[in-house]
Amino acid sequence: MSNVLYLIGSLRNSRIPELAKRLRSENNNVEVFDDWYAAGPEADDFWKEYEQSKGSDYQEALRGYSARNVFEYDRRHLNRCSHAILVLPAGKSGHMEIMYAQYAVGAKTAILLDPEDVRWDVMYQFIPTILNNDEEINSWLNSPEQNTTPINPGWNYCPNLHSKELQGFSVLEHRNTPLTTGEAELNTLVLSERL
Protein backbone atom coordinates (compact mmCIF):
# COMPACT_ATOMS: atom_id res chain seq x y z
CA MET A 1 0.00 0.00 0.00
CA SER A 2 1.75 3.17 -1.14
CA ASN A 3 -0.95 5.72 -0.27
CA VAL A 4 -0.86 6.86 3.34
CA LEU A 5 -3.33 9.53 4.47
CA TYR A 6 -2.30 11.26 7.69
CA LEU A 7 -5.33 12.82 9.38
CA ILE A 8 -4.02 15.84 11.27
CA GLY A 9 -6.13 17.41 13.97
CA SER A 10 -6.77 18.07 17.60
CA LEU A 11 -6.76 15.40 20.31
CA ARG A 12 -10.07 16.98 21.37
CA ASN A 13 -11.70 16.74 17.94
CA SER A 14 -14.16 13.84 18.01
CA ARG A 15 -14.49 14.06 14.20
CA ILE A 16 -11.09 12.38 13.77
CA PRO A 17 -11.88 8.72 14.64
CA GLU A 18 -15.31 8.88 12.97
CA LEU A 19 -13.84 10.30 9.77
CA ALA A 20 -10.94 7.82 9.81
CA LYS A 21 -13.31 4.87 10.15
CA ARG A 22 -15.42 6.09 7.23
CA LEU A 23 -12.41 6.75 5.01
CA ARG A 24 -10.98 3.29 5.73
CA SER A 25 -14.23 1.64 4.69
CA GLU A 26 -14.45 3.67 1.47
CA ASN A 27 -10.78 3.54 0.41
CA ASN A 28 -9.28 0.06 0.64
CA ASN A 29 -6.15 1.19 -1.21
CA VAL A 30 -5.27 3.87 1.38
CA GLU A 31 -3.80 3.50 4.86
CA VAL A 32 -5.57 6.09 7.01
CA PHE A 33 -3.29 7.09 9.90
CA ASP A 34 -4.91 8.53 13.02
CA ASP A 35 -3.21 6.44 15.73
CA TRP A 36 -1.94 9.61 17.43
CA TYR A 37 -5.54 10.15 18.59
CA ALA A 38 -5.17 7.26 21.09
CA ALA A 39 -3.25 9.55 23.48
CA GLY A 40 -6.57 11.06 24.57
CA PRO A 41 -8.01 14.56 24.74
CA GLU A 42 -5.98 15.69 27.75
CA ALA A 43 -2.55 14.31 26.85
CA ASP A 44 -1.00 17.75 26.32
CA ASP A 45 -2.49 19.08 29.56
CA PHE A 46 -1.16 16.11 31.56
CA TRP A 47 2.28 16.47 29.96
CA LYS A 48 2.38 20.18 30.89
CA GLU A 49 1.22 19.49 34.46
CA TYR A 50 3.80 16.74 34.91
CA GLU A 51 6.68 18.83 33.56
CA GLN A 52 5.70 21.84 35.67
CA SER A 53 5.53 19.62 38.77
CA LYS A 54 9.21 18.76 38.09
CA GLY A 55 10.04 22.47 37.83
CA SER A 56 10.54 22.41 34.05
CA ASP A 57 9.77 25.47 31.96
CA TYR A 58 8.35 25.10 28.46
CA GLN A 59 11.72 24.92 26.69
CA GLU A 60 13.07 22.34 29.16
CA ALA A 61 9.89 20.27 28.75
CA LEU A 62 10.30 20.29 24.96
CA ARG A 63 13.78 18.82 25.39
CA GLY A 64 12.48 16.05 27.68
CA TYR A 65 12.18 12.41 26.67
CA SER A 66 8.39 12.45 26.54
CA ALA A 67 8.15 15.48 24.24
CA ARG A 68 10.96 14.25 21.99
CA ASN A 69 9.32 10.80 21.76
CA VAL A 70 5.91 12.22 20.79
CA PHE A 71 7.50 14.66 18.32
CA GLU A 72 9.56 11.92 16.64
CA TYR A 73 6.54 9.60 16.52
CA ASP A 74 4.42 12.20 14.72
CA ARG A 75 7.26 13.28 12.44
CA ARG A 76 8.07 9.66 11.49
CA HIS A 77 4.50 9.12 10.34
CA LEU A 78 4.28 12.50 8.62
CA ASN A 79 7.47 11.63 6.71
CA ARG A 80 5.87 8.48 5.29
CA CYS A 81 2.54 10.03 4.28
CA SER A 82 1.57 10.60 0.65
CA HIS A 83 -1.50 12.65 1.65
CA ALA A 84 -2.35 14.81 4.67
CA ILE A 85 -5.56 16.56 5.70
CA LEU A 86 -5.81 19.10 8.50
CA VAL A 87 -9.25 18.46 10.03
CA LEU A 88 -10.54 21.65 11.64
CA PRO A 89 -10.92 22.72 14.36
CA ALA A 90 -7.26 22.22 15.16
CA GLY A 91 -4.59 23.95 17.18
CA LYS A 92 -1.06 25.18 16.64
CA SER A 93 0.50 21.72 16.27
CA GLY A 94 -1.94 20.72 13.56
CA HIS A 95 -1.22 23.85 11.56
CA MET A 96 2.52 23.26 11.83
CA GLU A 97 2.10 19.61 10.81
CA ILE A 98 0.14 20.42 7.64
CA MET A 99 2.82 22.91 6.60
CA TYR A 100 5.52 20.32 7.29
CA ALA A 101 3.62 17.72 5.23
CA GLN A 102 3.27 20.18 2.33
CA TYR A 103 6.72 21.78 2.22
CA ALA A 104 9.10 19.29 3.85
CA VAL A 105 7.53 15.94 2.97
CA GLY A 106 5.99 16.93 -0.35
CA ALA A 107 2.68 15.23 0.48
CA LYS A 108 -0.56 16.15 -1.25
CA THR A 109 -2.31 18.33 1.35
CA ALA A 110 -5.72 19.77 2.10
CA ILE A 111 -7.59 21.56 4.87
CA LEU A 112 -11.03 20.24 5.80
CA LEU A 113 -13.14 23.13 7.05
CA ASP A 114 -15.10 22.97 10.29
CA PRO A 115 -18.82 23.23 9.47
CA GLU A 116 -19.36 25.14 12.74
CA ASP A 117 -16.72 27.82 12.08
CA VAL A 118 -17.76 30.70 9.84
CA ARG A 119 -14.42 32.58 10.12
CA TRP A 120 -12.19 32.68 7.05
CA ASP A 121 -8.39 32.85 7.02
CA VAL A 122 -6.32 34.15 4.11
CA MET A 123 -3.19 32.25 5.20
CA TYR A 124 -4.78 28.92 4.32
CA GLN A 125 -3.57 29.74 0.79
CA PHE A 126 -0.30 28.06 1.82
CA ILE A 127 -2.17 24.78 1.37
CA PRO A 128 -3.41 24.14 -2.19
CA THR A 129 -6.77 22.53 -1.43
CA ILE A 130 -9.58 23.60 0.87
CA LEU A 131 -12.31 21.00 1.34
CA ASN A 132 -15.72 22.34 2.34
CA ASN A 133 -17.11 19.07 3.71
CA ASP A 134 -16.38 15.39 4.29
CA GLU A 135 -18.01 14.39 0.99
CA GLU A 136 -15.22 16.12 -0.97
CA ILE A 137 -12.43 14.04 0.57
CA ASN A 138 -12.68 10.90 -1.58
CA SER A 139 -12.54 12.75 -4.91
CA TRP A 140 -9.54 14.77 -3.65
CA LEU A 141 -7.86 11.65 -2.29
CA ASN A 142 -8.32 9.69 -5.51
CA SER A 143 -7.55 12.47 -7.98
CA PRO A 144 -4.29 12.06 -9.91
CA GLU A 145 -3.05 15.53 -8.94
CA GLN A 146 0.09 15.54 -6.80
CA ASN A 147 1.92 18.14 -4.75
CA THR A 148 4.05 20.12 -7.19
CA THR A 149 5.47 22.42 -4.52
CA PRO A 150 9.27 22.21 -4.45
CA ILE A 151 10.43 20.68 -1.19
CA ASN A 152 12.49 23.14 0.83
CA PRO A 153 15.29 21.38 2.73
CA GLY A 154 15.37 24.26 5.20
CA TRP A 155 12.01 23.08 6.56
CA ASN A 156 13.44 19.75 7.68
CA TYR A 157 14.34 19.44 11.33
CA CYS A 158 18.00 20.42 11.57
CA PRO A 159 19.58 19.59 14.92
CA ASN A 160 22.81 21.33 13.95
CA LEU A 161 24.62 23.00 11.09
CA HIS A 162 26.20 19.75 9.96
CA SER A 163 22.90 17.97 9.34
CA LYS A 164 22.20 16.20 6.06
CA GLU A 165 19.38 18.65 5.24
CA LEU A 166 21.84 21.56 5.01
CA GLN A 167 24.46 19.83 2.87
CA GLY A 168 25.08 21.77 -0.30
CA PHE A 169 24.19 25.14 1.20
CA SER A 170 26.57 27.76 2.48
CA VAL A 171 25.67 29.91 5.48
CA LEU A 172 25.67 33.57 4.51
CA GLU A 173 24.64 34.85 7.92
CA HIS A 174 23.73 33.47 11.34
CA ARG A 175 21.57 35.71 13.51
CA ASN A 176 20.75 35.30 17.19
CA THR A 177 17.79 37.49 18.05
CA PRO A 178 16.56 37.71 21.66
CA LEU A 179 12.79 37.11 21.75
CA THR A 180 12.37 39.08 24.96
CA THR A 181 14.69 39.95 27.82
CA GLY A 182 15.77 36.81 29.64
CA GLU A 183 14.38 34.36 27.06
CA ALA A 184 16.22 32.18 24.61
CA GLU A 185 17.35 33.52 21.28
CA LEU A 186 15.75 32.88 17.92
CA ASN A 187 18.42 31.32 15.73
CA THR A 188 18.11 32.21 12.07
CA LEU A 189 20.33 30.96 9.27
CA VAL A 190 20.42 32.86 6.03
CA LEU A 191 21.38 30.29 3.41
CA SER A 192 22.64 30.62 -0.11
CA GLU A 193 21.15 28.71 -2.99
CA ARG A 194 22.19 25.05 -3.05
CA LEU A 195 25.77 24.88 -4.32
N, C-alpha and C positions, 0 to 999 in steps of 0.2 A: 504494500500500500504506500504510494508515494505522496498522496495528498493528506496533509495534516492541517486541520483547522484548529487554531488556538482561540478559544473564546476568552477574551479579556474582559474583566469587569470587577465589580466590588464583591467582597466577601459577604456583604449584606444584601446583595441583589438576588432575590429569590427567582428571578427570570432565568438565571444561568443554568441550573440543573434541568429545569423544564425545557428550555430551548435546546440544550445539549441532547437530551433524550429524544426529542422530536427530530433533530437533525441526523442523529445516528440511524433512526428508523427509516428516514427518507433518502439517505446517502450512504449506501453500503460500501462505496469505493473511497470513503473519506474517514480518517480517524479524527474524531472530535475530541479535543483535549480540554477538559475542565477539571482535572483532578485537584488542582490548587484549591478548589472550592471546599474540599474536605476539611480544611483547617478550621472552618467555622466562622461565624459572623463577628466574633470578638477576639480573634487571634491577635490582631494588631494592638488592641487595647491591653490584652494580657501581657504581650511582649513588652510594651511600654511600662506597664506597672511593675513587672518583674525587674527590668533594667533600672528603673528609678529606685526600687527598693535596695538595689546593690550600690546605689550612689552614682550610677552612670548617667552622663548627659547624653544628648541625642547622638552626637558624633561618636562617642565611645560605644554606644549601643549598636550603631551601624557597623562598627568594626568587630563586634562580638560574634561568637560562633553561630548563634541562632540566626542572626540577621544575614550573615554571609551564606549560611546554608540555604535559607529561603531564597535569597537573591540568586544564588547559583542554580538552584532547582528551577526557578522560573526562567532564568536566562537560557539554561540548557534546552528547555522545551520551546522557548521562543526561537532559538537558533535552528531547530529542526522543523519549524512550521513552514508550510507552503502558502497558507492563508491565515489571516488574523482578523477578527472582528472585535471592536470595542463595543460592548453592550452597555448602553447608558441606562440608568445613571451610574457613573463611575467616578472614582477619585483621582488623586494625583498620580498614583502608581499606574493605574490603567492608562492614563493619557501618555505617560512616559513609555509604557510598554508598546502601545500602538505605533508610536514614532520610531521606537527601536526596531519593531518588526518591519516597518516600511523602509527605513533608511539604512539600517545596519544589516538586517537579514535579507532584505529584498523580497519579502513576502508580499503577496497580493493582499491589500488591506481595505477595510471598510469600517465605518462607524454606523452602528444601528441606533437610531434615535429612540429616545424614551417617549412613549405616547403621552405621558403625563406632563412632560416639560415643554412649554411653549416658547422658551427662550432660544434665540439663535446665537451662533458664535461664528464670526468670520474666520477664526484661526483653524477651523476644521478643514479649510482648503488645503492644509498640509497633507491630508489623506484624500486619495482620489475618488473614493466612492462613499456617498452617504445613502444609507438604506432607511427608508421611511417606516418600514414595518417588517415583521418576521417573514411575511409571504415573499418578500423580495430576495431573501437570502439564497435560496436554492438556485435561482437563475444567475445570480452573481457568482456563486460558488462553482457552478458548472459552465460558466462562460469561458471561452478560450483566452480571453484577455489576461495578460500577465502584468506584473509590476515592471514598468520600464524605467523607473527612477534609478539613476546611477547610485550604487552603494558607496557611501562615504566612509572610508576606513576610520576617519576621526571620530565616528560615532561609536565604534567598538570600545568596550571597556579596556582601558589602557592602564595597567597597574604601575607602569614606569615608562620612562623615555625609550627603553630598549625593547619594548614589546614588539611582537610581530606586526601588529596593526600599523605601526609607525615606520616600518622599514621602507626605504625608498623616498622618505620625506626628509627635508632638512629643516631644522628649527630656525626660523628667522628671528623670533623674539619670544621670551618667556616672561610673563607678567605675573606678579603676585599682588593681588588687590585685596586689602582688608575689607571684609563685608561690613563690619561695624567694629568699634573699639573693643578689643578684648576677644574677638571671635577669630576663627581660623581665616586663612586667606583663600581667595578664589584663584586657583592656578589656571592660567590661560596660556596655551601654546599657539603661536602664530606660525603656521606651517607653509612651506613653499609648495608648489605643485610637485607631484610625484616625479622623482628624478629619473 
